[in-house]
Amino acid sequence: MDAARPTDSLSVRANALMAIAALLALGGAAPAAETKSSSEAKPDMAYIWDLSDLYPSPAQWSVAYDALKVRADKLDTYKSTLGHSAGDMHKALDAISDVHRALARLSTFASLRADEDSRIAENQERKQLAVALSTLVDEKTAWLAPEILSIGAAKVHEFETQDKGLAERHGFSLDNILRAAPHTLGEEAEGVLASVGTVLQQPNAIFDALTLANMPYPMVKLSDSTEVMLDQSAYEKYRSSGNRADRRKVFDAFWKAFSDYQDTLGASLTTQIMGDVFAAKARKYPNALSAALSPDNMPESVYRTLVAQAHAGLPTLHRYLRLRKRLLGITDDLAYYDGYPPMFHLANEPHFDVDDEKRIALDALAPFGAEYLDLMRKGFAGQWMNLYPHPGKANGAYMNGSAYDVHPYLLFNDNGDYESLSTFAHEWGHAVHTLLTTKNQPFEKSNYSTFIAESASIINEMLLSEYMVDHAKTRDEKLYYLGAALESIRTTFFRQVMFAEFELALHEELEKGNALSGERMSEIYCSLLKQYSGDAQGVMKIDPAYCIEWAYVPHFYYDFYVYQYATSMAGAAQFTDAIRKEGAPARERFLNMLRAGGSDYPYEIYKKAGIDMASPEPYRALIARMDRLMDQIEVLEKTH
Ligand SMILES: [Zn+2]
């Protein structure tokens, strides 16, 4: 699976959580930000995935489940045997790994079936069984990391020299466990930390309860006299209104509702940040950021370079906002509520059926070469996709590649528009990444990081966008695709970096010994929002009433998660440029990055592919791309 697509909305909450669960389980799916209602009456079975590749029938799944439960139950018999010899360690790790591999296949079937139709109780029960089995496996192997740490690096490395197979298959996971030694405490302290874990998750539960259930959302009357209850999905719909008075009204009402709960939402988020800071300190990390980046072994300099380079690129963002102001025909100050209406319209919106999508994706991704395209064709020939919305089906879009021995599955809610086409290319990027990984890596090294995964998918969106611009038949069509590409850089890069910077600022306030509150958060957010929007330069005027926006972003409860959207897009931009310029050598470096799967830390995998994510280059490549898109728009405008 791979990570939630960038978003600023609450409605993708479930998807984002699913992505987190996926990160814990296998690491990578991309639920799309957009949610679509399941309106079609009956699903066409030709567009429903065939899960018999996983298990011929639900009954077979149950048989496999019972067998695996027996194996899982026995995993603690390996306890205290790993230090005996290289052979003993190898045998135990193989047994544990094989259970994980079978579990991933079982869980994939359960999860995909559940997403087909949430109204079928049997499917939900199967999913619960899979979760319970996963918990059992965790319990039966909880001793593993402590045991390896107590054996120590010296002996583990000696075993690896004696048994090449041990090193080949399990070397990376062993290194990953040993890396935690300086942050692992004594048995008593570890016990205390384990039991405080559920307490630290409660702020997120408070946030959910308030914003998804208890908060009263306001009613507004729009210019055409329709009355709308502004919950989150209505807010996301009506903020794009072409009527300026309407979108202002929508903003005023929606953010007022959040402002009424500024103290409560501030207290909840403060508690979350306090928990992050506490856990980092307890585990002897220098700060909360380094603790959060530690699972990926990601240098802090990547995060700090990202923020610095986004600031260096603000003139480009401001150029975009000035362009937006001109195109929307706004004569007074551009306001924050002017950020969402599309800049370009087409009289007839393009429509793509699934055959168009396949053909265009293959054409647009031709720069990746024969192997890549063959893998896509192989996928298209199989019944791997659940394509169209239907009642009961899960929202959004994702790729699930957890069943190592089978093949990826993909879920969409395709409605034939350009965004659906773009999502199609995005998710197939994840699928081919998975196929290249399983072809080249053992199961134990197939768990790739979100940091890499999102580059593998966003680069497809970029190539698709270039292709659509190149093949557009009219000037208006070209402008339409150029506009979409600009919006995607604004929301996936600049907006996410602003979130990342805000998140860092909150943690650093507490680390400096300062107090936090909802009011203080709005102050910090206002200052960032004004900088990014060019308030002082007169680019966009920020009304402080909208500085409560932080209060509705669920991602701030995910401990430094959003920065990966922005880094991934920057890495994809540098690769796209290199492939255009150099051709085959750059393409091979990119494909080798996908083939590497989870065999190394993501920063290192990137570096081997010739890109240093702690250097300014990738971020500069993306910002230069944004400028080029605007250059193209300005040239086209003159050819009126
Ligand atoms: Zn994705």
Boltz pocket constraint, residues with backbone or C-beta under 6 A from the ligand:
constraints:
  - pocket:
      binder: B
      contacts: [[A, 2], [A, 3], [A, 4], [A, 5], [A, 29], [A, 30], [A, 31], [A, 426], [A, 430], [A, 453], [A, 454], [A, 457]]
      max_distance: 6.0
